[in-house]
Amino acid sequence: MSPDTKTGNFLNAIQKFADEQKHMIRSEVEKFKAEELKKAEDEGIRDAHALIQREMASMRAGIAGELAKKEDEGKRALYKRREEMVREIFEKSKDKLLDYTKTAEYKAALKNDAQQAADFFGSEELTVYLKSDDMALEGELSTIFGNNCSFTAASDIIIGGFKAQCGNRGIVVDFTLDTKLENQKGWFLQNSNLKI
């Protein structure tokens, strides 16, 4: 074999080895690039998923907060309307009771209540507080309460009825329509189904 052939074969072998190495390096580079690209894609997907989850959680929290705010506003509006309705109902009831105080039935009921109070206190000294319009009934009521009784107009009795106070026993009995009406508010709220 001639030296040129040997040199050609040697150069071909080196070229073949260099081509194989180049192909192997290219293959490894492509494989490395594909792996790195896959890692980057996976990381991007994880990051995107995490971002989406954070955004969704933020949106849910915002929506829940907005719903809670709207629910509170609705409850406040309902509560306000309920209070207005109760006030209107009790104002109308007060007006009807004021009309009632102008009737003979009221006068009879007042005397009946006076008899109950007189029976309770006996001959004790009493101060009886009346609505100023009812002071005209002082004479009729004094026959029921007896001589140990004084009558006073009370500015806090708006609708009607009376309060009797026994100073010796430290007791006050309240037969006012004002108190009876006020005491009905609790019962009304409990039984009217105006719940929030």
Buried (B, 14 or more C-beta within 10 A) or exposed (E): EEEEEEEEEEEEEEEEEEEEEEEEEEEEEEEEEEEEEEEEEEEEEEEEEEEEEEEEEEEEEEEEEEEEEEEEEEEEEEEEEBEEEBEEBBEEBBEEBBEBBEEEEBBEBBBEBBEBBBEEBEEBBBBBBBBEBBBEBBEEBBEBBBEEBEBEEBEEBBBBBBBBBBEEEEEEBBBBBBBBBEEEBEEBEEEEEBEE
